[in-house]
Amino acid sequence: MGIHSKKEILQKNNRSIKYKKNIVLLFLSQFLSLITSLLLVSVTLEFLGIEEYGIWITLTTLVSWFAFFDIGLGHGLRNKYAEAKTHNNFEDVKKYVSTAFFIFLAIGLFIFICYAIASPFINLSKILNAPESLNQDLSILAYFVVGMFCIRFVVNIVCTLLIADQKPGIPVFMAAIGNVFSLIAVYWITKISEPSLLYIGIALTATQLFPLTVLFFYYFLTSYKSIYPSIRDFSKPHIRSVFSLGFRFFLIQITALVLFQSNNIIVAHICGPTEVSEFNITYKYLNVLFLIFSSFVNPLWSASTEAYIKNDIAWIHNSIKKLNQIWFGLVLLGVILVILSPLAYKLWLKNTLTPDFILLGLFLFYFIFLCRSFLYRNFMNGVSKISLQFYVTILQAILHIPLTIVSGKFAGLYGITAVMVLWAVTNSIWEPIQFKKIITNTAKGIWNK
């Protein structure tokens, strides 16, 4: 056996070991995050009530839209960083990191300054369909949430690098720790304060940011010390390199904004804040399926980047085959969750809400097909074959809002969720076809871009 063959086997084994370790850490972290999130919903809902909880969900949905101001650079950095490391080009690695960091910093400052200028003219009560009496608290809370988001926008670069280094379990574990801090903070507030959306919002936002900030400074003072962001390593040519790929991801993110983040706003205006709570809680209950499956799938992105560059098609094929077997088990778990929902809701929400089986059934279909789509999409994102994904999702984004408004007025929450199911089913059909074409080297035209 030649030296190159031994090296290739060692690299393949190392990739598989990293993959398995991350699955374990992701699964445990997702489990911890799931338990704390469910408890957090229960405590927060009981403290605020259904209407104010729905307002909080809608506000955080709006602020999360700012994440799309990264213009796809996070995903572009992730792939370019992984490619440069695979080719042992450490000079490019340093330039990619510094260039992306200072762009993120500039965007974060831009978002905060723009919001500070615009905030006096924004009536959040009208936007969120909330009581006018909450407008002052909402204005203060929105300022804080936007400010914390801008900091998170910058320090989140460490998560991008860890994921690119095939260590996605670490950011997810720190997010789970943030959930634990949030639960402790919210529980403490419920014991010392009257119901307050302002206090709860500040506590939830600050506790989620703290572990991420610690992670940022820890890694850039230790493992990533050699690539610590420096203005000297800022490179205009590397902006073009990351941006050319990142902009395609950005366009897809914009369509995702419409497809996934507009639903709470539409529900709030068509059905009211109370229905936002029911919609969101049903979503959270069955989102356990996606959390479990993503524990197995998330490491695939950057591992696929490395394997595809090295032409290790067998490793990719075997990984997808195993993940499909896990997906079939997920379908059975979803059915069990729906059957057990009356007991789960009683223990979880203390009779604040009861399960709606039609809504649960629709969300079950949504998450089953979303997971199947997510499996193949992660591979295609890893190998940067995303043009078809963009065209399909932009078409869905154009149709989504008018369809959800019409179906929402006709069938309420059921109609809005049915549109979500339609897109998930559609994506679970064409994405496996593209994967097969790429893996068998028969992809041509848009299928290979």
N, C-alpha and C positions, 0 to 999 in steps of 0.2 A: 504494500500500500504506500503510495507516494506521500510526500510531505503535504501537498495541497489537499489531498483526500482526507488526511488526518485532521488538517486544520478545518476543513469544511464540516466534518463530523463533529468536531469540538464546538464549532460555532452553532451548529444545529442543536446539539445537546444543551448548550448554554441558553439558546433562545427558548427551548422547551422548558428548561428549569425555571427561567425567569417567568415564563408564561404561567406555569403551575403555581409558583409562589405567589404571584399576583392574584390569581384566581382565589386562593385561600384567603389572602389578606383582604381582597375586595369583598368576598362573601361575608367574612366576619364583620368588616366595617359597615357593609350595607345592612347587615342584620342589626347591628348596634344603632345605626342611623334610623332604620325602620322603627325599632321599638321606641326610641326617643321621640321620633317624629309623631308617631301615633299618640304617645302620651302628651306631647306638646299640643297637638290638636285638641285633645280632650280637655286639658287644663285651660288653654286659651279660649276655647269655645264656651266653656262653663263660666269663665271670668268675664268675657266681653259680651256674650250673647250672640245669637246667630247673625243679626244685622251688622254689628260692628266687626265681627270676624270676617264677614263677606266684604266689607269695606277695606279691611286690611289686606286681604288677598288681592283685591282689585288694584289697590295702590302699589303693592309690591310687583304686580304684573306690569304696570306702567313703567316703573323704574327699571325693571329688568330689560326693558327695550333698549336702554342705553348700552347694553352689552354689545349690541350690533355695531356700535361706533368703532369697534376694533377693526372694521373693514376686512374681516377675515384673516387679519395678520397673525392671530394666535394659531390658527390651523396651518397657515402658510409657514410660520416659524417652525411648528412641530415637524412638518415633513422635511423642510430644508435642513434643519438641525440634524435630524436623523440621517439624512442622506450624507451630509458632510462628515458626521462621525463614522458612518459605515465606510467611507472612503479615507478615513484618518486625516481629514483636512481640518486640523484644529485652528488654523488661522481664520478660516471661514466660519467656524463655530463661534469664535469670539466676536466676529463682526456681526453675525446674525443676531446674537444675543443682545449686544449693545445697541444695535440699530433698532431692533424691535422695542427694547426697553424705553428708549427716549421718545419713540413715536407714541407708545402707550402713555407715557408721562404727559406729553403734549396734548393728547386727546383727552385724558382725564381732567387736566386743567381747563381745557376748552369747554367740556361738558359742564363743569361746576360754574364757571364764569357765565356761560349762557343761561344756566338755570337761575343764577343769582340775579341777572338782569331781567329775566322774564317773570320770575316768581310774583312780583307785586301785581301783575296783571292776570294771574291764573286763579280761577275760582275752583278749587278742588272739590268742593261740595257738589257743584254742578257736573263736573267731569265724572265723579265717582257715584253720582246719584245718591248722595249722602245728605243727612239733615244739615241745614245751614248752621246749626249750633256747633257743629264739629269743625267748621271751616278753619278757625284759628289753630286748633290742635293739629289738624291735617297739614296746615302750612308749615308749622314748626317741624313736624315729623318728616314731611317731605324733604325739607332742607337737610335734616340730619341723614336721612336715608340716601339722598343723592350724594352728599359729601362722603359717607362711608363707602358707597358704591365706587366713587372715583378712586379712592385709595385701593380698594379691592381690585379695580381694573388694572392698576399698575403692578401690585405685588403678585397678582395671579400668574405672572410670567414664570414663576418658579414651578407652578403646577404643570404648565405647558412643557417645560424642560424635563420634569420627572416623567411625564407621560411619554415623551419622545424617547427617553432612556429606558422605556419598557418597565417603568415603576409606577403605574397608575394607582396601585393600591395605597401609596403613601398620601397623595392628596385626598383620596376618598376617606381614609382613616382620619385625617385631620378635620375633614368636614363632619365626620361622625362625632369627633370630640367637640366641635362647635355646637352640634345639636345637644350634646350633654350639657354644655355650659348654658345654652339657651333654656333648656328645661329647668335647670337649677335657678336661673335668674327669674324666669317667669313665675315659677312656683313661689319664690321669695316675694315677688311683687304682689301676688294674690294674697299673701298673708299680711302685708303691711299697708296696702293701698286700696282705695275704692276702685271699681272698674275704670280703667283709663287706657284708651287706644294709644295715646302718646307714650306712656311709660312702657307698655308692652312692645311697641314698635322700636323704641330706642334700645331696649334690652335685647330683642331678637337680632337687630342689625349689628350691634357692637359685639355680641358674643360670637356671631358667625365670622366676623372679620379677625378677631384676636388670634385664633390658631393659625390662620393663613399668614398673618404678618410674622408670627414666630417662625413659621416654616421658611418664609422668604429670607429672613436674616440668618437663620441657622445654616441653610444650604449655601448661601453666598459667602458665608464666613468660613465654611468648611469644604465640602465636596466641590462646590462650584466657585471656589475662590479664584481659580485661574481664569474664569470667564466672567468675573464680576463686571457689571456694566460700567463702561468707561467712555467718556465723550471722544477719546482718542481713537476708539475702535468703531465709532459711528461711520457708516459707509453708505454713500449715495447709491453706488451700483448694487449693494445688497438690499436697498429699499426696493429697487425694481425687481430683483430676483424673488424676494418674499412677496411683494405686492402682486406680481403677475399671477402667482398661484393663489395667494390670499384673497385677491379680488374675486376670483371665481367662487371661493368658499363664502365670501361676503354676500354675493348675490344669492347664494343658496340660503344663507342665514336670514336675509331679508324676507325671502319667501316663507321660511320657517316661522319668522315673527308673525306673519299674517296667519299661517296655518295653525300655530299652537298657542300664541300669546293673545290672540284677539278674542278667544272664546269667552274668557271671564268678563271682558268688557261688554260683549254682545249679550251674554246672560244677564249682566247687571242692568242693562237698559231695556231688554225685552221682558225679562222675568222678574227683576228686582234683586237687591242685595241678599235677601234670604235664600233665594234660589242659587246664588253664587256659592253659598255655604254648602248646600246639598250637592251641587255639581262638583265642587272641589273636594268634598269629603269622600264621595263615591270614587272620584279619580284617585285620591290618595290611598283608599282601601285596596283597589286593584292594582295600583302602581307597584305593589309588592312584587308582582310578576315581572315587571320591567327591571326593578332593582336587582332581583335575583339573577335574571338572564344577563343583565349588563355586567354583572360580576365576572361572568365567563367570557363575554364578548369584548369588553373594553380593551383588554390587553392585545386584541387582534390587530388594531390599527397600526401601531408602530412596529409590531412584530411582522406584519405583512409588508411594511415598507422595506425592512431589512431583507426578508425572505425573497421578495420580488426582485430586488436589486441583485441578489445573489442567485436568482433563477431557481430557487428551491421550491418548485411547484408542488412537489409531493408533500412537503410540510404544510403548505396552505390547504391543499385538498383534504388531507387527513384532519386538520383542525376544523374545517367547515363541516365535515362529515360528523365529527363528534358533537359539535355544537347543535347540529340539526337533531341529533338524538336527544339532547337535553331539552330542545324546544318541544318535542312531543310530550315529554314529562311535564312541561310547563302548562300545556293545555289541560291535563288532568288536574293539576294543582288549582288552576283557575276555576274549574267546575266545583271543586271542593270548597273554595273560598266563597263562592256564591251561595252554595247550600248552607254553609255555616254563618252567613252574614247576619241573621237575626241575633244569634248568640254573640257574635263578635261586636256588633253595634251596641248591644246592651252592656257588655263589659267595657267597651271602649268609650262610648259617648254617654253612658249612664242615662239612656232613654231620651236624650236631647233630640235625637233624630232616629227614625226607623228606616230600614233599607227599602229602597224602591227596586223591585226585582226586574222591571223592564229596563230601568237605567243601568242596573248592574249587568244585565245581559248584554246591553249595547257596549258598555265599557269593557266587558270581557272579550267580545269580538275585536274591539279596538286594540287592546293590549296584546292579544295573541298575534294579530297580523302586524302590529307595530314591531314586535320583537323579531318576527321573521324578516321583516324589511331591514331592521337595525343590524342584523347579522351580516347581510350582504353589503349594506351601505358602509359598514366599518371597513371592510376589505377594500371597497372601491375608493373610499377616502384615503386609505393608507397608500394606495398605488396611484393616487391623483387622477383617477378616471372619473371625472365628476361632471362632464358637460351634459350628458343625457339627464343626469339627476337634476341639473339646474333647469333644463327646459321643461321637464315634467312638473317639478315643484312650482315653477313660475306660473304654469297653466293652472295648477291647483290653487295657487294663491289668488289669481285673478278671479276664479270662480268661487272661492271659499266664502268671502264675506257676504255677497248677495245670496248665495245658497243657504248659509246659516241663518241669515235674517229672515228669509222667506220660510224656511223649514221651522225656525224658532217660533215665528208668529203662528204657524199652522199647528205645530206639535210640541211647543215649549222645549224643555230640556231634551226630550227624546229626539226631536228634529235636529237640534244642534249637534248632538252626539252622533246621530246617524251619518251626518256629513263627514265627521271625523273618521268613522268606520269606513266610509267609501274610499277616502284617500289611503288609509292604511292597507286595505285590501288591494287597491290598484298597485301600490308600491311593492307589495309582497309578490306580485306576479312578474313585473318586468325586471326587477333587480336580480333575482336568481338567473334569469336568462342572460343578463349582461355578465354576471360572474362566470357562467359556463363558457361564454364566448372568450372572455379574457384568459381564463385558465387553460383553455384548449388552443389558444393562439389563433382563434378564428374571428376575433373582433375586428371589425373594419368600420371606417367612417366614425360617426358619432358614438358608436359603441366602444370605441377605443380611445376616446379623448377625455 
